[in-house]
Amino acid sequence: MAVDIIRPSDPEFRVVHDRLRDARFAPHFDGCIGAIDGSHIPIIVPNDEIVNHVGPHGYPTQNIMAVCDFDMRFTSIVVGWPGLAHDTRIFRDTLVKYADRFPHPPIGIHFIYMCIKISFYLPC
């Protein structure tokens, strides 16, 4: 059911969002189809798992990676990684494990996900 709810409204990314047509954003966001970022959620884990879950904040967390479009709708969410895992590791694993469900335009079209901390440029 989540696959039907959390997905792009235009899976082919044929339409450029109105916000990106504004001169303030072009050409900086040309080809951008969404924003991606991670967050740490505090959790309680068994003592033998604490080492894997204590990340940069100093307490056990679980990592969540979310992707949204320019209408602030979630198009992909990945949860379950321990807090020690780096954002790039989660992102790369997602591209392999969920390749058939991760939002991306048709082959041959380049796209960009923007993030506050890091940008990923992914040629298809």
Phi, psi and omega in degrees: 000319181299326179297330179280333183268314184265089181201162179294146177288332176235087186299341179269351180053048180281332186255130175280130183298144182305323181297329182280348178279346179294138182300337179293334186256332179273138005266007186299325183249018177302130180085000181280131181245358179172181178242144181228139178200164179242161178212158179250128179252122179299137180221168173246126181232161176300153182305324182286352179253354185302318183304320181287336187258348178278114182251216186294345184270347177089004176222161184296131178221164170241138183274140174231133176244128181232146177237135176226160178266187185279000172257013179064031174260135177292134177245346177196141176219132177234125180233164172112350179284140177296153183301338180286339183292138179280148180306318182295322178297318180295316181297313181297319178295322179298320180297333179270306187293322183244033184304324182283344182245347181285130185294123176205150182285174180301157179303138179101346179255128179274147179216163183227136168255132179258143178222153180299320185267326187207147178249141177245123176254117186239102172288139181274000000 
